[in-house]
């Protein structure tokens, strides 16, 4: 047994748990948090997705000892943020979204991709007067990570559901990044 201290959905917690107990079991058994999928048994693997320090992680694969002093965000908490509303808006605009089986997992993966990308000013894109004022600042904050097809494909390997193709995944990620830059919420 170990004393586990971590942050779950902005709340600091301390629990006494077995060091090998997976996060998905800690959420369900110890914290009584209902998760989308607790035991996939090989079907639609990836639905126990959470963000651990802003990285998509399968809750069933991360043992308690790796959670020490980490920050865990579940889909239910993420759903209450402006970033979720941004992704939801893009799904609606493009009329493309993940199936109900993997909606939560893929939405968290999109968030992770967008957090890694940060702000980057695209060359050759005309800026309006308001945006020009912030272009210099934006160039100083540019990211090393650019959203590409390879980046998106690599990130989505964690989800076994194939309801969307690579082009759709890339289109959503790029459009959501563009929307966040435009709204200055990235």
Backbone bond lengths (Angstrom), bond angles and torsions (degrees), N, CA, C in turn:
res aa  C-N    CA-C-N  psi(-1)  N-CA   C-N-CA  omega(-1)  CA-C   N-CA-C  phi
1 X - - - 1.449 - - 1.530 108.60 -
2 X 1.338 114.28 148.99 1.456 119.62 178.56 1.518 110.17 -140.58
3 X 1.298 115.26 156.23 1.456 120.94 174.39 1.529 106.61 -89.32
4 X 1.310 115.71 116.32 1.465 121.79 -178.07 1.522 109.20 -103.48
5 X 1.319 115.88 125.54 1.457 122.02 177.02 1.522 107.37 -120.28
6 X 1.322 116.34 119.70 1.461 120.81 178.81 1.520 109.41 -155.17
7 X 1.319 115.50 170.80 1.460 121.09 179.34 1.523 108.04 -107.51
8 X 1.315 116.24 124.92 1.455 121.93 178.17 1.515 108.01 -119.57
9 X 1.319 116.52 118.48 1.464 121.97 178.79 1.532 111.79 49.32
10 X 1.309 115.72 48.72 1.474 124.22 176.83 1.528 114.32 72.78
11 X 1.322 117.88 7.45 1.472 121.60 177.50 1.527 109.33 -113.32
12 X 1.309 116.15 126.44 1.467 120.73 178.26 1.529 108.76 -77.64
13 X 1.332 115.90 129.00 1.465 120.93 -177.29 1.522 111.36 -125.30
14 X 1.315 114.90 151.02 1.462 122.31 171.20 1.517 107.34 -130.68
15 X 1.326 115.50 125.51 1.464 121.24 -178.69 1.517 109.88 -134.12
16 X 1.296 116.60 154.02 1.446 122.19 172.22 1.532 106.12 -104.13
17 X 1.341 116.58 110.89 1.473 121.18 -175.32 1.528 110.31 -138.31
18 X 1.309 114.70 163.50 1.465 121.20 172.17 1.522 107.24 -68.65
19 X 1.323 117.78 132.14 1.466 120.98 -175.29 1.531 114.12 -62.73
20 X 1.314 118.74 -19.39 1.464 121.46 179.84 1.537 112.81 -98.45
21 X 1.301 117.94 -1.53 1.461 121.71 -178.82 1.531 109.35 -66.50
22 X 1.337 118.06 127.06 1.472 120.25 -178.96 1.531 112.37 -69.79
23 X 1.317 115.00 151.72 1.457 121.82 -179.53 1.524 111.84 -55.15
24 X 1.322 118.02 -41.77 1.468 119.86 -178.65 1.524 111.18 -58.63
25 X 1.338 117.75 -38.35 1.464 120.79 177.46 1.518 111.41 -71.72
26 X 1.324 117.27 -37.32 1.469 120.29 177.59 1.529 109.22 -61.09
27 X 1.325 116.64 -45.28 1.466 120.45 179.95 1.520 111.35 -61.19
28 X 1.331 116.97 -44.90 1.461 121.59 -174.71 1.529 112.46 -78.59
29 X 1.331 116.58 -49.44 1.464 119.99 -172.99 1.527 113.49 -83.80
30 X 1.318 116.88 -46.02 1.463 119.93 -174.42 1.529 113.14 -86.53
31 X 1.322 116.84 -35.91 1.464 120.26 -175.70 1.527 113.57 -106.26
32 X 1.329 116.64 -3.59 1.474 122.59 177.82 1.536 112.42 56.43
33 X 1.322 115.67 36.01 1.462 120.93 176.38 1.522 107.82 -97.09
34 X 1.300 115.67 118.76 1.468 121.36 -179.40 1.527 108.58 -73.61
35 X 1.304 116.19 125.67 1.464 120.63 177.98 1.516 109.01 -107.89
36 X 1.328 115.51 157.36 1.466 121.88 -177.64 1.527 111.02 -56.20
37 X 1.294 116.42 -47.36 1.458 120.87 -175.37 1.516 108.56 -141.80
38 X 1.294 117.55 116.03 1.454 120.13 -179.45 1.511 111.83 -91.84
39 X 1.281 116.78 -43.90 1.455 120.80 -178.67 1.517 108.99 -129.52
40 X 1.314 116.84 99.16 1.465 119.33 -175.72 1.523 111.65 -73.76
41 X 1.335 117.10 -25.75 1.464 121.64 -178.47 1.528 111.55 47.94
42 X 1.335 115.34 40.79 1.462 120.39 176.79 1.508 114.67 85.86
43 X 1.315 118.36 -2.60 1.464 121.38 -179.49 1.523 108.84 -106.64
44 X 1.297 117.56 130.02 1.462 124.31 177.50 1.532 110.70 46.20
45 X 1.305 115.55 51.07 1.454 120.73 178.74 1.524 109.16 -61.49
46 X 1.305 115.98 139.88 1.456 121.39 179.00 1.505 112.95 118.13
47 X 1.314 117.68 -5.07 1.463 120.04 -176.61 1.517 114.20 -81.24
48 X 1.324 118.12 -5.12 1.464 120.08 176.18 1.528 109.83 -94.47
49 X 1.320 115.72 25.79 1.464 123.06 -175.71 1.524 111.88 -66.36
50 X 1.326 114.33 136.45 1.462 123.16 171.29 1.529 106.32 -138.76
51 X 1.312 116.48 166.08 1.461 120.19 172.76 1.530 107.42 -100.13
52 X 1.313 116.14 122.57 1.461 122.10 175.71 1.521 106.11 -111.77
53 X 1.313 116.09 112.90 1.465 122.04 -172.97 1.533 110.86 49.68
54 X 1.334 114.58 45.38 1.468 125.41 176.13 1.525 114.57 69.31
55 X 1.334 117.94 11.91 1.462 123.24 176.44 1.523 108.97 -107.29
56 X 1.350 117.99 134.32 1.463 118.83 177.45 1.526 109.81 -67.72
57 X 1.318 115.10 131.52 1.459 120.95 -175.67 1.516 108.91 -141.79
58 X 1.313 115.90 139.37 1.462 120.48 174.98 1.526 107.75 -78.76
59 X 1.319 115.89 119.23 1.452 121.23 -178.07 1.515 113.50 -59.47
60 X 1.324 116.84 -28.57 1.463 120.04 -178.42 1.531 112.22 -75.64
61 X 1.327 117.38 -14.38 1.465 120.15 -176.04 1.524 114.89 -105.31
62 X 1.324 117.32 -8.34 1.462 118.94 -177.86 1.528 110.15 -103.72
63 X 1.341 116.59 115.08 1.467 119.95 -179.67 1.529 111.68 -75.90
64 X 1.298 115.99 160.10 1.460 122.73 -175.95 1.524 112.92 -55.59
65 X 1.328 117.79 -39.28 1.461 118.84 -175.81 1.524 112.50 -63.99
66 X 1.327 118.34 -22.41 1.462 121.54 177.82 1.529 112.34 -84.07
67 X 1.312 118.01 -6.32 1.462 122.27 -179.16 1.525 113.20 -92.52
68 X 1.325 116.64 -7.04 1.465 120.19 -176.52 1.530 111.05 -53.71
69 X 1.326 116.68 121.49 1.469 125.51 178.52 1.530 113.73 61.79
70 X 1.309 116.89 25.76 1.471 122.01 177.22 1.523 109.17 -97.40
71 X 1.331 114.72 167.64 1.462 121.64 175.84 1.514 107.84 -114.12
72 X 1.314 116.61 122.64 1.465 122.92 -178.38 1.526 108.57 -113.25
73 X 1.334 115.34 131.50 1.464 121.08 177.00 1.523 108.08 -122.05
74 X 1.312 116.54 123.66 1.463 121.05 176.58 1.528 109.05 -89.63
75 X 1.317 116.20 167.10 1.457 120.17 179.19 1.520 110.99 -61.82
76 X 1.328 117.18 -38.68 1.470 120.55 -178.79 1.526 111.61 -59.04
77 X 1.313 117.68 -39.93 1.466 120.79 176.76 1.527 110.42 -71.30
78 X 1.332 116.83 -44.48 1.455 120.83 -178.90 1.529 111.48 -60.39
79 X 1.323 115.66 -34.59 1.468 121.76 -178.02 1.529 112.52 -60.87
80 X 1.304 117.82 -17.87 1.461 122.12 -178.22 1.532 113.07 -92.85
81 X 1.332 117.65 6.94 1.460 120.66 -174.30 1.531 112.33 -104.23
82 X 1.320 115.12 162.62 1.469 121.70 175.21 1.526 110.56 -65.26
83 X 1.316 116.61 -31.95 1.466 119.93 179.16 1.529 111.33 -64.96
84 X 1.328 116.78 -37.78 1.464 119.49 174.95 1.527 110.34 -63.72
85 X 1.324 116.37 -45.36 1.470 119.95 -179.74 1.522 111.14 -60.99
86 X 1.324 117.10 -33.69 1.467 121.55 175.63 1.530 110.50 -61.34
87 X 1.321 116.60 -49.57 1.470 120.55 -179.54 1.523 110.32 -65.32
88 X 1.315 118.02 -42.29 1.471 122.35 177.98 1.529 110.58 -59.06
89 X 1.332 116.65 -42.49 1.466 122.49 179.08 1.544 110.15 -61.54
90 X 1.318 116.66 -40.68 1.468 120.88 179.97 1.525 110.53 -67.71
91 X 1.325 117.25 -41.89 1.466 119.60 174.88 1.525 109.89 -53.98
92 X 1.316 116.12 -46.53 1.471 120.69 -178.19 1.526 111.98 -66.82
93 X 1.345 117.14 -42.67 1.468 120.69 -179.75 1.520 111.94 -62.10
94 X 1.325 116.35 -43.32 1.467 121.02 -176.72 1.526 112.53 -86.83
95 X 1.324 116.18 -10.74 1.464 121.37 -176.54 1.538 110.96 56.83
96 X 1.318 114.40 38.63 1.471 122.53 177.29 1.522 106.34 -134.07
97 X 1.310 117.21 132.91 1.460 120.11 173.41 1.515 109.47 -157.49
98 X 1.329 116.63 157.88 1.458 120.25 177.97 1.530 110.91 -63.80
99 X 1.311 115.28 157.23 1.462 120.01 177.96 1.538 109.55 -68.59
100 X 1.322 117.66 164.25 1.480 120.22 -179.88 1.529 113.43 -59.00
101 X 1.339 117.16 -26.80 1.471 120.06 -179.19 1.524 112.81 -67.48
102 X 1.334 117.62 -32.23 1.467 119.56 -174.52 1.528 112.78 -125.74
103 X 1.313 117.78 11.29 1.462 122.20 -176.21 1.535 112.20 -52.99
104 X 1.318 116.56 -50.64 1.458 120.72 -176.95 1.527 111.35 -64.19
105 X 1.325 116.37 -46.34 1.467 120.65 -178.32 1.528 111.33 -62.62
106 X 1.320 116.92 -48.44 1.468 119.51 -178.26 1.524 111.43 -66.61
107 X 1.314 118.26 -35.31 1.458 120.93 178.80 1.531 110.09 -64.80
108 X 1.326 117.76 -40.36 1.466 120.49 176.29 1.528 111.36 -65.98
109 X 1.320 117.26 -35.57 1.467 120.04 177.90 1.528 109.99 -66.87
110 X 1.340 117.41 -41.26 1.467 119.74 175.86 1.524 110.06 -57.75
111 X 1.324 116.82 -44.06 1.459 120.36 179.62 1.523 110.87 -59.78
112 X 1.308 117.29 -43.72 1.455 121.16 179.42 1.530 111.14 -61.07
113 X 1.321 116.90 -43.23 1.470 121.59 178.52 1.526 109.98 -60.88
114 X 1.320 116.33 -44.74 1.464 120.80 -178.45 1.525 111.40 -67.75
115 X 1.312 118.00 -35.92 1.460 120.56 177.44 1.523 111.03 -66.37
116 X 1.322 116.88 -35.85 1.470 120.88 178.76 1.524 111.44 -72.16
117 X 1.306 116.62 -33.91 1.465 120.38 -175.40 1.520 112.11 -71.80
118 X 1.330 116.48 -34.71 1.464 122.63 -175.62 1.529 110.05 52.38
119 X 1.302 116.51 -152.80 1.456 120.50 -176.55 1.522 110.34 -96.17
120 X 1.287 116.08 133.48 1.464 120.16 172.20 1.521 107.36 -141.13
121 X 1.292 116.28 137.09 1.455 121.25 179.43 1.520 107.81 -89.74
122 X 1.308 116.55 123.40 1.456 121.21 -178.87 1.525 109.74 -80.98
123 X 1.310 115.16 129.72 1.463 120.46 178.71 1.521 109.64 -69.53
124 X 1.314 116.34 140.14 1.456 121.01 176.07 1.521 114.38 85.05
125 X 1.325 118.01 -3.04 1.457 120.13 178.69 1.524 107.89 -91.58
126 X 1.335 118.49 119.81 1.465 119.75 -179.51 1.529 110.72 -64.88
127 X 1.343 115.71 138.09 1.453 121.02 -179.41 1.524 109.77 -107.48
128 X 1.324 116.88 144.05 1.460 119.69 174.21 1.530 108.75 -75.92
129 X 1.328 117.77 171.18 1.467 121.50 -175.78 1.515 112.76 -57.05
130 X 1.330 117.05 -42.19 1.453 120.68 -178.89 1.527 110.48 -64.04
131 X 1.334 116.44 -42.15 1.468 120.91 -178.32 1.521 111.58 -68.16
132 X 1.344 117.43 -32.51 1.466 120.25 -179.68 1.524 111.22 -60.18
133 X 1.323 116.94 -33.96 1.461 120.89 179.73 1.521 111.22 -62.61
134 X 1.333 116.80 -29.19 1.450 121.13 -175.58 1.529 112.90 -103.29
135 X 1.336 117.86 -1.21 1.464 121.10 -175.86 1.520 111.92 -62.29
136 X 1.325 118.34 -42.80 1.461 121.14 -179.57 1.520 110.18 -62.97
137 X 1.324 116.69 -46.76 1.459 121.15 178.14 1.526 109.56 -59.66
138 X 1.330 116.61 -44.06 1.458 121.42 -179.05 1.514 112.63 -61.73
139 X 1.337 117.48 -38.17 1.461 120.50 -179.61 1.521 111.22 -66.10
140 X 1.334 116.80 -31.19 1.459 120.23 179.52 1.526 111.13 -72.80
141 X 1.327 117.45 -23.40 1.460 121.73 -176.01 1.529 111.98 -99.06
142 X 1.333 117.97 5.99 1.460 119.16 -171.89 1.524 111.89 -57.31
143 X 1.286 115.11 156.28 1.449 121.66 -173.51 1.516 111.31 -96.68
144 X 1.322 114.88 153.05 1.457 119.03 172.08 1.532 109.94 -77.56
145 X 1.302 117.04 -20.50 1.457 121.70 -176.31 1.521 109.99 -99.02
146 X 1.305 115.67 116.68 1.452 120.43 176.87 1.527 107.12 -104.05
147 X 1.300 115.72 141.70 1.460 119.34 179.69 1.522 108.55 -77.45
148 X 1.318 115.63 115.57 1.462 122.21 178.46 1.521 108.45 -129.81
149 X 1.319 115.65 171.10 1.459 120.58 177.35 1.521 111.68 -59.42
150 X 1.337 116.38 -40.09 1.471 120.33 179.55 1.519 111.53 -65.30
151 X 1.333 116.16 -42.13 1.470 120.55 178.18 1.516 110.39 -59.67
152 X 1.314 115.96 -48.65 1.466 121.41 -177.85 1.522 110.48 -63.78
153 X 1.336 117.25 -47.13 1.467 120.08 179.29 1.520 111.80 -58.86
154 X 1.320 116.65 -42.71 1.466 121.08 -179.35 1.536 110.59 -63.66
155 X 1.331 117.31 -44.30 1.463 120.90 -178.39 1.533 111.84 -65.88
156 X 1.319 117.11 -36.62 1.466 119.92 -175.68 1.518 113.82 -84.29
157 X 1.322 118.10 1.10 1.466 120.40 175.98 1.521 111.46 -64.75
158 X 1.310 117.30 -22.33 1.468 122.21 -178.68 1.531 111.80 -69.08
159 X 1.333 117.57 -21.11 1.465 122.08 179.79 1.522 109.11 -102.45
160 X 1.319 116.94 128.61 1.472 120.04 -176.47 1.530 113.66 -86.09
161 X 1.316 118.09 -7.63 1.462 121.15 -179.39 1.527 110.06 -78.21
162 X 1.305 116.48 132.15 1.465 121.45 -177.29 1.525 111.77 -111.40
163 X 1.317 116.20 40.26 1.463 120.52 -178.04 1.531 112.46 -74.37
164 X 1.334 117.37 -15.49 1.461 121.36 -179.32 1.528 109.08 -128.87
165 X 1.343 115.23 145.84 1.463 118.00 178.15 1.528 110.15 -91.44
166 X 1.322 116.20 171.45 1.467 122.06 -176.64 1.519 112.38 -58.49
167 X 1.312 116.90 -39.84 1.458 120.86 -178.35 1.533 111.10 -64.76
168 X 1.319 116.97 -41.55 1.468 120.50 178.26 1.531 111.09 -64.64
169 X 1.328 116.46 -42.46 1.462 120.89 179.40 1.529 110.64 -62.18
170 X 1.334 116.68 -44.76 1.460 121.09 179.33 1.527 110.80 -65.08
171 X 1.324 117.15 -42.38 1.468 121.48 -179.74 1.536 111.29 -59.66
172 X 1.322 116.36 -43.73 1.467 120.37 179.21 1.532 110.35 -64.92
173 X 1.325 117.14 -45.85 1.468 120.74 -178.55 1.527 111.36 -61.61
174 X 1.320 117.43 -45.34 1.467 120.48 -179.34 1.520 112.02 -67.01
175 X 1.324 116.38 -41.54 1.467 120.46 -179.95 1.535 110.47 -66.50
176 X 1.317 117.56 -40.11 1.466 120.82 178.78 1.526 110.32 -66.17
177 X 1.321 117.52 -40.04 1.467 120.51 176.87 1.525 110.41 -63.02
178 X 1.323 116.13 -45.46 1.469 121.06 178.66 1.532 110.48 -59.56
179 X 1.321 116.50 -43.48 1.467 120.95 179.81 1.527 111.18 -63.93
180 X 1.330 117.34 -40.99 1.472 120.06 179.41 1.531 111.41 -67.54
181 X 1.317 117.29 -37.56 1.458 120.12 177.03 1.521 109.52 -63.82
182 X 1.327 115.65 -44.99 1.448 121.26 -179.36 1.535 110.75 -61.45
183 X 1.320 116.99 -41.14 1.463 121.95 -179.30 1.520 112.51 -87.23
184 X 1.321 116.16 -3.75 1.477 123.25 -179.66 1.526 112.10 56.54
185 X 1.321 115.92 45.32 1.469 120.17 177.50 1.509 112.55 -117.64
186 X 1.316 118.20 6.02 1.466 120.05 -178.49 1.499 111.06 -76.14
